[in-house]
Amino acid sequence: MSAGPSYLSRLFITLASLPLFKSRLWRWWYNLLARHDKAAELLFMNYGYAEEQDGGFVLQPADMPYRYSIQLYRHVLEGVEVEGKDVAEVGSGRGGGASWLARYLKPHHVTAIDLSPEAIAFCNAHYHLQQLSFRQGSADALPLPAGSQDVILNVESSHCYPDMAAFIAEVRRVLRPGGVLAFCDLRAVTESDALIRLFRGSGLVLEVNRDISAYVLRALERMSDERKQAISQRVPSWLHAALEDFVALKGTVLYEGLRSGDIVYMSCLLRKPGQKPERQEE
Ligand SMILES: C[S@@+](CC[C@H](N)C(=O)[O-])C[C@H]1O[C@@H](n2cnc3c(N)ncnc32)[C@H](O)[C@@H]1O
C-alpha cells in the first residue's frame, strides 16, 4: 500500500502543474540529482523495461548495470531503421541512451539535446565518440535545421514540457519526409487520450500506440531494492522520501498508479508522411 507522497514530492507536484514553473523546477531537480553523482554512475534516468525472460540481448559488462534502462531504449526503437541514419535524441539527460545507441546501432550521427546546460557539460566531458554530439536546447525550439533528421528519439522526457504541441511541431519541422518519432513516457490515464489526439492531429502518422506499463512495472520491481540502497547510501536523508517517490520504488504513488492503471506508460511511433530521400553523398 502507498503511504502517500512525501511533503517535498507534494510541493513538487503542485509547482510542476503550473506551466510557468514546470521547466525551471525540473531543471532544478535534475541538477540536484547530478550533484550527488560524484562517481558519474547516473547515466540513465528512466524507469526501465523488462520482459519476463531477459534473453538474447548482449551488452558489454560496463553496460550491464543499466540493462533495464537500455531495454527501454531498445524497445522504443524496435522496428525503427537506425543504421546509417541521422538520429536526434530530445531530453537525453546524462547521455547513457544516446551513447548506447551510438555504440551499438551504427547510426550515421546522434545529436543528443537536453535543456540542462549542466547535463550537456557532463556529457561532453564523459563521452568521446565521433558519431555522437551533445547540444543544449529546448524541445519547443530544437537547435536543428528543418528536414535534417531521420529519427527523433524521446524517452521519458516529455512530461517535463510546458508545451507538448510546440514539441510535436518541432519534430515535424526537423524530420525528413518518411522520418520517425520514437516516443515513450508516462501520463495520467486522464491525459493519455488528449495526447493521442494531439499526435493524430499533428500531421504525423501514428503507426504504433502501445501501453507498456506492465513491462515498466516489471523493471521497477527488479530495480527497487538496488535503487533503495543507492538512495540511502548516496544522498542526504532529507531527500530520501522524495527520491524514493521519484524513482517509483515499490509502494510509492507512482508505482501504485502504474499498477492500478491510473498512470499509463505509453510507447508510440509516429511517421512524417512522404518519400524518404536517398542520402546525399558527402
Ligand atoms: C527523466 S530524464 C530522462 C533522460 C533520458 N532520456 C533517460 O532516459 O535517461 C528527462 C530529461 O528531460 C530533460 N528535459 C526536460 N525538459 C526539457 C525540455 N523542455 N527540452 C529538452 N529537454 C528537457 C531533462 O533535463 C532531463 O534530462
The ligand as an ORCA input file, in Angstrom:
! r2SCAN-3c Opt
* xyz 0 1
  C      13.702     11.559    -16.840
  S      15.002     12.357    -17.668
  C      15.255     11.185    -18.970
  C      16.633     11.289    -19.569
  C      16.976     10.218    -20.607
  N      16.066     10.234    -21.715
  C      16.998      8.852    -19.944
  O      16.128      8.019    -20.260
  O      17.900      8.606    -19.147
  C      14.228     13.746    -18.509
  C      15.199     14.694    -19.211
  O      14.443     15.620    -19.995
  C      15.118     16.880    -19.943
  N      14.180     17.954    -20.285
  C      13.195     18.463    -19.500
  N      12.554     19.454    -20.142
  C      13.147     19.584    -21.366
  C      12.931     20.426    -22.490
  N      11.962     21.355    -22.488
  N      13.727     20.288    -23.569
  C      14.709     19.344    -23.588
  N      14.959     18.514    -22.556
  C      14.188     18.607    -21.457
  C      15.609     16.958    -18.501
  O      16.643     17.929    -18.370
  C      16.054     15.522    -18.261
  O      17.412     15.377    -18.578
*
